[in-house]
């Protein structure tokens, strides 16, 4: 079963890590562009909401990949 779900697990890992890598790249290229998210209250709420939705998405992907035999 692990072989059958390997591609889905790999996709879940990539989709989970991609936003963090993109945020790091944007931070390296243009600090002022992304720092506003952490300075402003609305930006902090947006980051918290995004992390919450990512956690829900990771949970959903894990449930889709898990196959009970």
N, CA, C and O atoms as a Maestro MAE file, in Angstrom:
{
 s_m_m2io_version
 :::
 2.0.0
}

f_m_ct {
 s_m_title
 :::
 protein
 m_atom[276] {
  # First column is atom index #
  i_m_mmod_type
  r_m_x_coord
  r_m_y_coord
  r_m_z_coord
  i_m_residue_number
  s_m_chain_name
  s_m_pdb_residue_name
  s_m_pdb_atom_name
  i_m_atomic_number
  :::
  1 25 0.817 -1.200 0.000 1 A "UNK " " N  " 7
  2 3 0.000 0.000 0.000 1 A "UNK " " CA " 6
  3 2 0.859 1.262 0.000 1 A "UNK " " C  " 6
  4 15 0.479 2.278 -0.581 1 A "UNK " " O  " 8
  5 25 2.020 1.191 0.656 2 A "UNK " " N  " 7
  6 3 2.879 2.376 0.683 2 A "UNK " " CA " 6
  7 2 3.321 2.769 -0.717 2 A "UNK " " C  " 6
  8 15 3.454 3.953 -1.025 2 A "UNK " " O  " 8
  9 25 3.546 1.775 -1.559 3 A "UNK " " N  " 7
  10 3 3.960 2.076 -2.932 3 A "UNK " " CA " 6
  11 2 2.842 2.764 -3.695 3 A "UNK " " C  " 6
  12 15 3.102 3.647 -4.513 3 A "UNK " " O  " 8
  13 25 1.608 2.374 -3.438 4 A "UNK " " N  " 7
  14 3 0.472 2.975 -4.143 4 A "UNK " " CA " 6
  15 2 0.201 4.409 -3.700 4 A "UNK " " C  " 6
  16 15 -0.293 5.220 -4.483 4 A "UNK " " O  " 8
  17 25 0.519 4.717 -2.465 5 A "UNK " " N  " 7
  18 3 0.246 6.057 -1.951 5 A "UNK " " CA " 6
  19 2 1.496 6.939 -1.919 5 A "UNK " " C  " 6
  20 15 1.438 8.071 -1.439 5 A "UNK " " O  " 8
  21 25 2.612 6.441 -2.419 6 A "UNK " " N  " 7
  22 3 3.871 7.190 -2.366 6 A "UNK " " CA " 6
  23 2 3.821 8.519 -3.082 6 A "UNK " " C  " 6
  24 15 4.324 9.520 -2.571 6 A "UNK " " O  " 8
  25 25 3.221 8.545 -4.259 7 A "UNK " " N  " 7
  26 3 3.141 9.798 -5.020 7 A "UNK " " CA " 6
  27 2 2.282 10.819 -4.291 7 A "UNK " " C  " 6
  28 15 2.628 11.999 -4.239 7 A "UNK " " O  " 8
  29 25 1.173 10.377 -3.733 8 A "UNK " " N  " 7
  30 3 0.297 11.289 -3.003 8 A "UNK " " CA " 6
  31 2 0.984 11.824 -1.750 8 A "UNK " " C  " 6
  32 15 0.832 12.998 -1.413 8 A "UNK " " O  " 8
  33 25 1.739 10.972 -1.059 9 A "UNK " " N  " 7
  34 3 2.464 11.431 0.132 9 A "UNK " " CA " 6
  35 2 3.534 12.444 -0.248 9 A "UNK " " C  " 6
  36 15 3.717 13.443 0.447 9 A "UNK " " O  " 8
  37 25 4.240 12.194 -1.344 10 A "UNK " " N  " 7
  38 3 5.265 13.138 -1.801 10 A "UNK " " CA " 6
  39 2 4.630 14.472 -2.186 10 A "UNK " " C  " 6
  40 15 5.169 15.532 -1.870 10 A "UNK " " O  " 8
  41 25 3.498 14.420 -2.861 11 A "UNK " " N  " 7
  42 3 2.793 15.657 -3.232 11 A "UNK " " CA " 6
  43 2 2.349 16.421 -1.993 11 A "UNK " " C  " 6
  44 15 2.435 17.649 -1.958 11 A "UNK " " O  " 8
  45 25 1.881 15.712 -0.984 12 A "UNK " " N  " 7
  46 3 1.443 16.363 0.249 12 A "UNK " " CA " 6
  47 2 2.608 17.070 0.931 12 A "UNK " " C  " 6
  48 15 2.448 18.175 1.450 12 A "UNK " " O  " 8
  49 25 3.768 16.441 0.932 13 A "UNK " " N  " 7
  50 3 4.943 17.059 1.550 13 A "UNK " " CA " 6
  51 2 5.350 18.314 0.792 13 A "UNK " " C  " 6
  52 15 5.629 19.349 1.398 13 A "UNK " " O  " 8
  53 25 5.384 18.222 -0.533 14 A "UNK " " N  " 7
  54 3 5.765 19.382 -1.350 14 A "UNK " " CA " 6
  55 2 4.773 20.519 -1.157 14 A "UNK " " C  " 6
  56 15 5.176 21.668 -0.977 14 A "UNK " " O  " 8
  57 25 3.478 20.212 -1.193 15 A "UNK " " N  " 7
  58 3 2.465 21.253 -1.025 15 A "UNK " " CA " 6
  59 2 2.498 21.866 0.367 15 A "UNK " " C  " 6
  60 15 2.145 23.033 0.537 15 A "UNK " " O  " 8
  61 25 2.914 21.102 1.355 16 A "UNK " " N  " 7
  62 3 2.991 21.633 2.714 16 A "UNK " " CA " 6
  63 2 4.197 22.546 2.916 16 A "UNK " " C  " 6
  64 15 4.122 23.518 3.667 16 A "UNK " " O  " 8
  65 25 5.297 22.239 2.253 17 A "UNK " " N  " 7
  66 3 6.521 23.019 2.449 17 A "UNK " " CA " 6
  67 2 6.663 24.197 1.485 17 A "UNK " " C  " 6
  68 15 7.402 25.140 1.767 17 A "UNK " " O  " 8
  69 25 5.970 24.150 0.365 18 A "UNK " " N  " 7
  70 3 6.122 25.185 -0.660 18 A "UNK " " CA " 6
  71 2 5.866 26.608 -0.153 18 A "UNK " " C  " 6
  72 15 6.660 27.494 -0.469 18 A "UNK " " O  " 8
  73 25 4.803 26.877 0.618 19 A "UNK " " N  " 7
  74 3 4.588 28.257 1.080 19 A "UNK " " CA " 6
  75 2 5.732 28.800 1.934 19 A "UNK " " C  " 6
  76 15 6.054 29.986 1.858 19 A "UNK " " O  " 8
  77 25 6.346 27.938 2.745 20 A "UNK " " N  " 7
  78 3 7.452 28.391 3.593 20 A "UNK " " CA " 6
  79 2 8.689 28.720 2.758 20 A "UNK " " C  " 6
  80 15 9.377 29.707 3.019 20 A "UNK " " O  " 8
  81 25 8.968 27.884 1.748 21 A "UNK " " N  " 7
  82 3 10.095 28.167 0.859 21 A "UNK " " CA " 6
  83 2 9.857 29.444 0.057 21 A "UNK " " C  " 6
  84 15 10.775 30.242 -0.128 21 A "UNK " " O  " 8
  85 25 8.636 29.636 -0.415 22 A "UNK " " N  " 7
  86 3 8.340 30.845 -1.181 22 A "UNK " " CA " 6
  87 2 8.446 32.092 -0.305 22 A "UNK " " C  " 6
  88 15 8.946 33.126 -0.748 22 A "UNK " " O  " 8
  89 25 7.977 31.995 0.930 23 A "UNK " " N  " 7
  90 3 8.092 33.131 1.849 23 A "UNK " " CA " 6
  91 2 9.559 33.449 2.123 23 A "UNK " " C  " 6
  92 15 9.933 34.618 2.211 23 A "UNK " " O  " 8
  93 25 10.380 32.430 2.256 24 A "UNK " " N  " 7
  94 3 11.813 32.647 2.484 24 A "UNK " " CA " 6
  95 2 12.460 33.304 1.264 24 A "UNK " " C  " 6
  96 15 13.289 34.202 1.410 24 A "UNK " " O  " 8
  97 25 12.090 32.865 0.080 25 A "UNK " " N  " 7
  98 3 12.654 33.451 -1.142 25 A "UNK " " CA " 6
  99 2 12.221 34.907 -1.279 25 A "UNK " " C  " 6
  100 15 13.033 35.766 -1.621 25 A "UNK " " O  " 8
  101 25 10.952 35.188 -1.016 26 A "UNK " " N  " 7
  102 3 10.474 36.575 -1.094 26 A "UNK " " CA " 6
  103 2 11.185 37.424 -0.049 26 A "UNK " " C  " 6
  104 15 11.531 38.574 -0.320 26 A "UNK " " O  " 8
  105 25 11.405 36.877 1.138 27 A "UNK " " N  " 7
  106 3 12.100 37.608 2.195 27 A "UNK " " CA " 6
  107 2 13.534 37.931 1.780 27 A "UNK " " C  " 6
  108 15 14.028 39.027 2.046 27 A "UNK " " O  " 8
  109 25 14.196 36.982 1.132 28 A "UNK " " N  " 7
  110 3 15.569 37.209 0.684 28 A "UNK " " CA " 6
  111 2 15.609 38.252 -0.425 28 A "UNK " " C  " 6
  112 15 16.487 39.114 -0.431 28 A "UNK " " O  " 8
  113 25 14.668 38.182 -1.363 29 A "UNK " " N  " 7
  114 3 14.684 39.091 -2.509 29 A "UNK " " CA " 6
  115 2 14.181 40.495 -2.173 29 A "UNK " " C  " 6
  116 15 14.719 41.479 -2.681 29 A "UNK " " O  " 8
  117 25 13.162 40.599 -1.329 30 A "UNK " " N  " 7
  118 3 12.568 41.901 -1.034 30 A "UNK " " CA " 6
  119 2 11.979 41.867 0.379 30 A "UNK " " C  " 6
  120 15 10.807 41.536 0.559 30 A "UNK " " O  " 8
  121 25 12.791 42.211 1.374 31 A "UNK " " N  " 7
  122 3 12.370 42.149 2.775 31 A "UNK " " CA " 6
  123 2 11.155 43.017 3.061 31 A "UNK " " C  " 6
  124 15 10.239 42.595 3.766 31 A "UNK " " O  " 8
  125 25 11.145 44.221 2.518 32 A "UNK " " N  " 7
  126 3 10.060 45.155 2.812 32 A "UNK " " CA " 6
  127 2 8.706 44.631 2.344 32 A "UNK " " C  " 6
  128 15 7.675 44.943 2.939 32 A "UNK " " O  " 8
  129 25 8.712 43.846 1.293 33 A "UNK " " N  " 7
  130 3 7.465 43.336 0.725 33 A "UNK " " CA " 6
  131 2 6.771 42.372 1.675 33 A "UNK " " C  " 6
  132 15 5.545 42.386 1.775 33 A "UNK " " O  " 8
  133 25 7.522 41.544 2.366 34 A "UNK " " N  " 7
  134 3 6.910 40.530 3.235 34 A "UNK " " CA " 6
  135 2 6.896 40.944 4.702 34 A "UNK " " C  " 6
  136 15 6.095 40.419 5.475 34 A "UNK " " O  " 8
  137 25 7.758 41.868 5.101 35 A "UNK " " N  " 7
  138 3 7.799 42.284 6.503 35 A "UNK " " CA " 6
  139 2 6.518 42.959 6.945 35 A "UNK " " C  " 6
  140 15 6.200 42.962 8.135 35 A "UNK " " O  " 8
  141 25 5.782 43.529 6.015 36 A "UNK " " N  " 7
  142 3 4.521 44.191 6.381 36 A "UNK " " CA " 6
  143 2 3.531 43.187 6.972 36 A "UNK " " C  " 6
  144 15 2.688 43.553 7.791 36 A "UNK " " O  " 8
  145 25 3.634 41.928 6.558 37 A "UNK " " N  " 7
  146 3 2.754 40.904 7.131 37 A "UNK " " CA " 6
  147 2 2.993 40.724 8.620 37 A "UNK " " C  " 6
  148 15 2.064 40.410 9.363 37 A "UNK " " O  " 8
  149 25 4.206 40.917 9.053 38 A "UNK " " N  " 7
  150 3 4.538 40.695 10.454 38 A "UNK " " CA " 6
  151 2 4.470 41.971 11.283 38 A "UNK " " C  " 6
  152 15 4.417 41.907 12.511 38 A "UNK " " O  " 8
  153 25 4.470 43.134 10.625 39 A "UNK " " N  " 7
  154 3 4.367 44.415 11.341 39 A "UNK " " CA " 6
  155 2 2.924 44.790 11.623 39 A "UNK " " C  " 6
  156 15 2.599 45.224 12.728 39 A "UNK " " O  " 8
  157 25 2.059 44.629 10.637 40 A "UNK " " N  " 7
  158 3 0.668 45.063 10.748 40 A "UNK " " CA " 6
  159 2 -0.198 43.987 11.401 40 A "UNK " " C  " 6
  160 15 0.026 42.792 11.210 40 A "UNK " " O  " 8
  161 25 -1.177 44.426 12.163 41 A "UNK " " N  " 7
  162 3 -2.079 43.492 12.840 41 A "UNK " " CA " 6
  163 2 -2.873 42.667 11.836 41 A "UNK " " C  " 6
  164 15 -3.047 41.462 12.021 41 A "UNK " " O  " 8
  165 25 -3.349 43.300 10.786 42 A "UNK " " N  " 7
  166 3 -4.110 42.576 9.762 42 A "UNK " " CA " 6
  167 2 -3.234 41.513 9.099 42 A "UNK " " C  " 6
  168 15 -3.702 40.409 8.818 42 A "UNK " " O  " 8
  169 25 -1.991 41.836 8.855 43 A "UNK " " N  " 7
  170 3 -1.067 40.875 8.266 43 A "UNK " " CA " 6
  171 2 -0.830 39.682 9.178 43 A "UNK " " C  " 6
  172 15 -0.752 38.544 8.718 43 A "UNK " " O  " 8
  173 25 -0.718 39.948 10.469 44 A "UNK " " N  " 7
  174 3 -0.529 38.857 11.432 44 A "UNK " " CA " 6
  175 2 -1.741 37.937 11.457 44 A "UNK " " C  " 6
  176 15 -1.600 36.718 11.554 44 A "UNK " " O  " 8
  177 25 -2.939 38.527 11.369 45 A "UNK " " N  " 7
  178 3 -4.156 37.714 11.305 45 A "UNK " " CA " 6
  179 2 -4.187 36.890 10.012 45 A "UNK " " C  " 6
  180 15 -4.618 35.737 10.004 45 A "UNK " " O  " 8
  181 25 -3.728 37.498 8.938 46 A "UNK " " N  " 7
  182 3 -3.698 36.775 7.660 46 A "UNK " " CA " 6
  183 2 -2.723 35.602 7.715 46 A "UNK " " C  " 6
  184 15 -3.030 34.518 7.218 46 A "UNK " " O  " 8
  185 25 -1.561 35.809 8.311 47 A "UNK " " N  " 7
  186 3 -0.581 34.720 8.450 47 A "UNK " " CA " 6
  187 2 -1.152 33.613 9.334 47 A "UNK " " C  " 6
  188 15 -1.013 32.432 9.015 47 A "UNK " " O  " 8
  189 25 -1.791 33.987 10.439 48 A "UNK " " N  " 7
  190 3 -2.393 32.985 11.328 48 A "UNK " " CA " 6
  191 2 -3.491 32.208 10.598 48 A "UNK " " C  " 6
  192 15 -3.589 30.989 10.742 48 A "UNK " " O  " 8
  193 25 -4.306 32.902 9.824 49 A "UNK " " N  " 7
  194 3 -5.355 32.227 9.051 49 A "UNK " " CA " 6
  195 2 -4.779 31.293 8.011 49 A "UNK " " C  " 6
  196 15 -5.284 30.188 7.810 49 A "UNK " " O  " 8
  197 25 -3.722 31.735 7.349 50 A "UNK " " N  " 7
  198 3 -3.083 30.891 6.336 50 A "UNK " " CA " 6
  199 2 -2.489 29.634 6.959 50 A "UNK " " C  " 6
  200 15 -2.616 28.544 6.403 50 A "UNK " " O  " 8
  201 25 -1.846 29.783 8.106 51 A "UNK " " N  " 7
  202 3 -1.282 28.614 8.790 51 A "UNK " " CA " 6
  203 2 -2.395 27.667 9.231 51 A "UNK " " C  " 6
  204 15 -2.258 26.448 9.123 51 A "UNK " " O  " 8
  205 25 -3.486 28.223 9.724 52 A "UNK " " N  " 7
  206 3 -4.625 27.393 10.115 52 A "UNK " " CA " 6
  207 2 -5.194 26.614 8.937 52 A "UNK " " C  " 6
  208 15 -5.484 25.424 9.055 52 A "UNK " " O  " 8
  209 25 -5.353 27.291 7.799 53 A "UNK " " N  " 7
  210 3 -5.873 26.603 6.619 53 A "UNK " " CA " 6
  211 2 -4.888 25.561 6.100 53 A "UNK " " C  " 6
  212 15 -5.293 24.520 5.582 53 A "UNK " " O  " 8
  213 25 -3.587 25.845 6.240 54 A "UNK " " N  " 7
  214 3 -2.593 24.848 5.833 54 A "UNK " " CA " 6
  215 2 -2.679 23.604 6.712 54 A "UNK " " C  " 6
  216 15 -2.555 22.484 6.217 54 A "UNK " " O  " 8
  217 25 -2.887 23.792 7.996 55 A "UNK " " N  " 7
  218 3 -3.024 22.646 8.896 55 A "UNK " " CA " 6
  219 2 -4.256 21.811 8.538 55 A "UNK " " C  " 6
  220 15 -4.205 20.581 8.552 55 A "UNK " " O  " 8
  221 25 -5.346 22.478 8.223 56 A "UNK " " N  " 7
  222 3 -6.549 21.760 7.803 56 A "UNK " " CA " 6
  223 2 -6.285 21.008 6.500 56 A "UNK " " C  " 6
  224 15 -6.708 19.862 6.348 56 A "UNK " " O  " 8
  225 25 -5.594 21.643 5.569 57 A "UNK " " N  " 7
  226 3 -5.261 20.996 4.304 57 A "UNK " " CA " 6
  227 2 -4.344 19.803 4.481 57 A "UNK " " C  " 6
  228 15 -4.524 18.776 3.826 57 A "UNK " " O  " 8
  229 25 -3.355 19.929 5.366 58 A "UNK " " N  " 7
  230 3 -2.446 18.803 5.621 58 A "UNK " " CA " 6
  231 2 -3.205 17.637 6.256 58 A "UNK " " C  " 6
  232 15 -2.956 16.478 5.926 58 A "UNK " " O  " 8
  233 25 -4.125 17.945 7.163 59 A "UNK " " N  " 7
  234 3 -4.936 16.902 7.772 59 A "UNK " " CA " 6
  235 2 -5.789 16.199 6.715 59 A "UNK " " C  " 6
  236 15 -5.896 14.973 6.718 59 A "UNK " " O  " 8
  237 25 -6.392 16.969 5.815 60 A "UNK " " N  " 7
  238 3 -7.214 16.382 4.757 60 A "UNK " " CA " 6
  239 2 -6.373 15.513 3.826 60 A "UNK " " C  " 6
  240 15 -6.803 14.425 3.441 60 A "UNK " " O  " 8
  241 25 -5.173 15.983 3.459 61 A "UNK " " N  " 7
  242 3 -4.308 15.188 2.585 61 A "UNK " " CA " 6
  243 2 -3.880 13.893 3.273 61 A "UNK " " C  " 6
  244 15 -3.800 12.841 2.640 61 A "UNK " " O  " 8
  245 25 -3.608 13.982 4.569 62 A "UNK " " N  " 7
  246 3 -3.207 12.781 5.303 62 A "UNK " " CA " 6
  247 2 -4.352 11.775 5.330 62 A "UNK " " C  " 6
  248 15 -4.129 10.573 5.184 62 A "UNK " " O  " 8
  249 25 -5.559 12.256 5.514 63 A "UNK " " N  " 7
  250 3 -6.723 11.355 5.525 63 A "UNK " " CA " 6
  251 2 -6.961 10.723 4.159 63 A "UNK " " C  " 6
  252 15 -7.384 9.569 4.082 63 A "UNK " " O  " 8
  253 25 -6.700 11.451 3.086 64 A "UNK " " N  " 7
  254 3 -6.884 10.900 1.736 64 A "UNK " " CA " 6
  255 2 -5.853 9.838 1.411 64 A "UNK " " C  " 6
  256 15 -6.153 8.875 0.705 64 A "UNK " " O  " 8
  257 25 -4.644 10.003 1.919 65 A "UNK " " N  " 7
  258 3 -3.551 9.077 1.601 65 A "UNK " " CA " 6
  259 2 -3.653 7.808 2.444 65 A "UNK " " C  " 6
  260 15 -3.249 6.734 1.998 65 A "UNK " " O  " 8
  261 25 -4.185 7.924 3.645 66 A "UNK " " N  " 7
  262 3 -4.260 6.775 4.545 66 A "UNK " " CA " 6
  263 2 -5.295 5.768 4.022 66 A "UNK " " C  " 6
  264 15 -6.470 6.101 3.861 66 A "UNK " " O  " 8
  265 25 -4.850 4.551 3.763 67 A "UNK " " N  " 7
  266 3 -5.738 3.501 3.293 67 A "UNK " " CA " 6
  267 2 -5.714 2.387 4.309 67 A "UNK " " C  " 6
  268 15 -4.657 1.825 4.597 67 A "UNK " " O  " 8
  269 25 -6.850 2.069 4.845 68 A "UNK " " N  " 7
  270 3 -6.949 1.008 5.844 68 A "UNK " " CA " 6
  271 2 -7.107 -0.335 5.123 68 A "UNK " " C  " 6
  272 15 -7.993 -0.508 4.286 68 A "UNK " " O  " 8
  273 25 -6.243 -1.261 5.461 69 A "UNK " " N  " 7
  274 3 -6.279 -2.584 4.810 69 A "UNK " " CA " 6
  275 2 -6.979 -3.580 5.699 69 A "UNK " " C  " 6
  276 15 -7.112 -4.748 5.333 69 A "UNK " " O  " 8
  :::
 }
 m_bond[275] {
  # First column is bond index #
  i_m_from
  i_m_to
  i_m_order
  :::
  1 1 2 1
  2 2 3 1
  3 3 4 2
  4 3 5 1
  5 5 6 1
  6 6 7 1
  7 7 8 2
  8 7 9 1
  9 9 10 1
  10 10 11 1
  11 11 12 2
  12 11 13 1
  13 13 14 1
  14 14 15 1
  15 15 16 2
  16 15 17 1
  17 17 18 1
  18 18 19 1
  19 19 20 2
  20 19 21 1
  21 21 22 1
  22 22 23 1
  23 23 24 2
  24 23 25 1
  25 25 26 1
  26 26 27 1
  27 27 28 2
  28 27 29 1
  29 29 30 1
  30 30 31 1
  31 31 32 2
  32 31 33 1
  33 33 34 1
  34 34 35 1
  35 35 36 2
  36 35 37 1
  37 37 38 1
  38 38 39 1
  39 39 40 2
  40 39 41 1
  41 41 42 1
  42 42 43 1
  43 43 44 2
  44 43 45 1
  45 45 46 1
  46 46 47 1
  47 47 48 2
  48 47 49 1
  49 49 50 1
  50 50 51 1
  51 51 52 2
  52 51 53 1
  53 53 54 1
  54 54 55 1
  55 55 56 2
  56 55 57 1
  57 57 58 1
  58 58 59 1
  59 59 60 2
  60 59 61 1
  61 61 62 1
  62 62 63 1
  63 63 64 2
  64 63 65 1
  65 65 66 1
  66 66 67 1
  67 67 68 2
  68 67 69 1
  69 69 70 1
  70 70 71 1
  71 71 72 2
  72 71 73 1
  73 73 74 1
  74 74 75 1
  75 75 76 2
  76 75 77 1
  77 77 78 1
  78 78 79 1
  79 79 80 2
  80 79 81 1
  81 81 82 1
  82 82 83 1
  83 83 84 2
  84 83 85 1
  85 85 86 1
  86 86 87 1
  87 87 88 2
  88 87 89 1
  89 89 90 1
  90 90 91 1
  91 91 92 2
  92 91 93 1
  93 93 94 1
  94 94 95 1
  95 95 96 2
  96 95 97 1
  97 97 98 1
  98 98 99 1
  99 99 100 2
  100 99 101 1
  101 101 102 1
  102 102 103 1
  103 103 104 2
  104 103 105 1
  105 105 106 1
  106 106 107 1
  107 107 108 2
  108 107 109 1
  109 109 110 1
  110 110 111 1
  111 111 112 2
  112 111 113 1
  113 113 114 1
  114 114 115 1
  115 115 116 2
  116 115 117 1
  117 117 118 1
  118 118 119 1
  119 119 120 2
  120 119 121 1
  121 121 122 1
  122 122 123 1
  123 123 124 2
  124 123 125 1
  125 125 126 1
  126 126 127 1
  127 127 128 2
  128 127 129 1
  129 129 130 1
  130 130 131 1
  131 131 132 2
  132 131 133 1
  133 133 134 1
  134 134 135 1
  135 135 136 2
  136 135 137 1
  137 137 138 1
  138 138 139 1
  139 139 140 2
  140 139 141 1
  141 141 142 1
  142 142 143 1
  143 143 144 2
  144 143 145 1
  145 145 146 1
  146 146 147 1
  147 147 148 2
  148 147 149 1
  149 149 150 1
  150 150 151 1
  151 151 152 2
  152 151 153 1
  153 153 154 1
  154 154 155 1
  155 155 156 2
  156 155 157 1
  157 157 158 1
  158 158 159 1
  159 159 160 2
  160 159 161 1
  161 161 162 1
  162 162 163 1
  163 163 164 2
  164 163 165 1
  165 165 166 1
  166 166 167 1
  167 167 168 2
  168 167 169 1
  169 169 170 1
  170 170 171 1
  171 171 172 2
  172 171 173 1
  173 173 174 1
  174 174 175 1
  175 175 176 2
  176 175 177 1
  177 177 178 1
  178 178 179 1
  179 179 180 2
  180 179 181 1
  181 181 182 1
  182 182 183 1
  183 183 184 2
  184 183 185 1
  185 185 186 1
  186 186 187 1
  187 187 188 2
  188 187 189 1
  189 189 190 1
  190 190 191 1
  191 191 192 2
  192 191 193 1
  193 193 194 1
  194 194 195 1
  195 195 196 2
  196 195 197 1
  197 197 198 1
  198 198 199 1
  199 199 200 2
  200 199 201 1
  201 201 202 1
  202 202 203 1
  203 203 204 2
  204 203 205 1
  205 205 206 1
  206 206 207 1
  207 207 208 2
  208 207 209 1
  209 209 210 1
  210 210 211 1
  211 211 212 2
  212 211 213 1
  213 213 214 1
  214 214 215 1
  215 215 216 2
  216 215 217 1
  217 217 218 1
  218 218 219 1
  219 219 220 2
  220 219 221 1
  221 221 222 1
  222 222 223 1
  223 223 224 2
  224 223 225 1
  225 225 226 1
  226 226 227 1
  227 227 228 2
  228 227 229 1
  229 229 230 1
  230 230 231 1
  231 231 232 2
  232 231 233 1
  233 233 234 1
  234 234 235 1
  235 235 236 2
  236 235 237 1
  237 237 238 1
  238 238 239 1
  239 239 240 2
  240 239 241 1
  241 241 242 1
  242 242 243 1
  243 243 244 2
  244 243 245 1
  245 245 246 1
  246 246 247 1
  247 247 248 2
  248 247 249 1
  249 249 250 1
  250 250 251 1
  251 251 252 2
  252 251 253 1
  253 253 254 1
  254 254 255 1
  255 255 256 2
  256 255 257 1
  257 257 258 1
  258 258 259 1
  259 259 260 2
  260 259 261 1
  261 261 262 1
  262 262 263 1
  263 263 264 2
  264 263 265 1
  265 265 266 1
  266 266 267 1
  267 267 268 2
  268 267 269 1
  269 269 270 1
  270 270 271 1
  271 271 272 2
  272 271 273 1
  273 273 274 1
  274 274 275 1
  275 275 276 2
  :::
 }
}
